[in-house]
Every structure is written in C-alpha cells, then in structure tokens.
Amino acid sequence: MINTITGLAVDWNSRKPVLGNITGGLSGPAIKPIALRMVWEVASNVKIPIIGMGGIMQGSDALEFLVAGASAVGIGTANIVYPDACLKIIHQMAQLLEEAHIKSVREIIKTIETSK
C-alpha cells in the first residue's frame, strides 16, 4: 500500500481539466506522508505483512515505511527517474543501518514511537 491517489488539474483560464480523463494519478514524493499514515494505520490493525510504497526515492524513505509497519517496500516513481534506483536505495539502507549500529532491517519493522 499505496499506489496513486486520484488528482485533478484545471486550466483556470479555459476552466477545463488539463488531463484528457479529467482526473489522473498523483504519485511519487507528493503522496509519501499519506502513504506512511496509511501503512501505520493498517499495520496497527492487522497481523499480515504489508508492502509499503508511495514516494520512496532514497534509503531513508524506505526505512521510514519499515518503521511505520511495512514488512517490505516497493519502488515506483524512483525507477522512472533513476533506472538504478533500487540498487541505490538498497545500498543507502545498508549504510544508514550500519551507521545506526542496527544489524538487521528486521529490527526496525513496526517500531514507530507514537507516545509523546
């Protein structure tokens, strides 16, 4: 979860939708906060693995989804922008975990602290 969110673009001058289908999919970094919230909410209520996606462009983004409750992540828009995005993200994740002295990515899954 999740993929795209339906959006609308309007030309104010012509007062018509910009897209041929009137609405279209909004994806990438713009939806990341929504995707993180949805992963966290669902992970708090189910006991099945969740694949989180929506705006993952770098290793830290992927780690955020895991902390929020995802068991794995999917990469979409980043692959269009950078053909080697998955490899870069994997390497960044490994580096960040090593810097934090975390031996396994499993250690951070569903570890979000929500108390104030």
PERA-V425158 format. One record per pair of residues at least 4 apart in sequence whose C-alpha atoms are under 6 Angstrom apart, sorted by sequence separation. I is the first residue (numbers start at 1). J is the second residue. D is the distance in whole Angstrom. If there is no record, write none. Layout:
I_J_D / I_J_D
//
This chain:
11_15_5 / 27_31_6 / 39_43_6 / 66_70_5 / 78_82_6 / 79_83_5 / 98_102_6 / 11_16_6 / 17_22_5 / 56_61_5 / 65_70_6 / 97_102_5 / 10_16_6 / 56_62_6 / 79_85_5 / 10_17_4 / 11_18_6 / 78_85_6 / 9_17_6 / 10_18_5 / 9_18_5 / 52_65_6 / 8_23_5 / 7_23_6 / 7_24_5 / 6_24_5 / 7_25_6 / 52_70_5 / 6_25_5 / 7_26_6 / 35_54_6 / 51_70_5 / 5_25_5 / 6_26_6 / 50_70_5 / 51_71_6 / 53_73_6 / 4_25_5 / 5_26_5 / 50_71_5 / 51_72_5 / 52_73_5 / 53_74_5 / 57_78_5 / 4_26_5 / 32_54_5 / 49_71_6 / 51_73_5 / 4_27_5 / 31_54_6 / 32_55_5 / 28_54_6 / 29_55_4 / 43_69_5 / 28_55_4 / 40_68_5 / 40_69_6 / 59_89_4 / 58_89_5 / 2_35_6 / 59_92_5 / 59_93_5 / 69_109_6 / 67_108_5 / 69_110_4 / 67_109_5 / 68_110_5 / 66_109_5 / 67_110_5 / 67_111_5 / 68_112_6 / 67_112_5 / 28_77_5 / 1_51_6 / 1_52_5 / 2_53_6 / 3_54_6 / 1_53_6 / 2_54_6
//
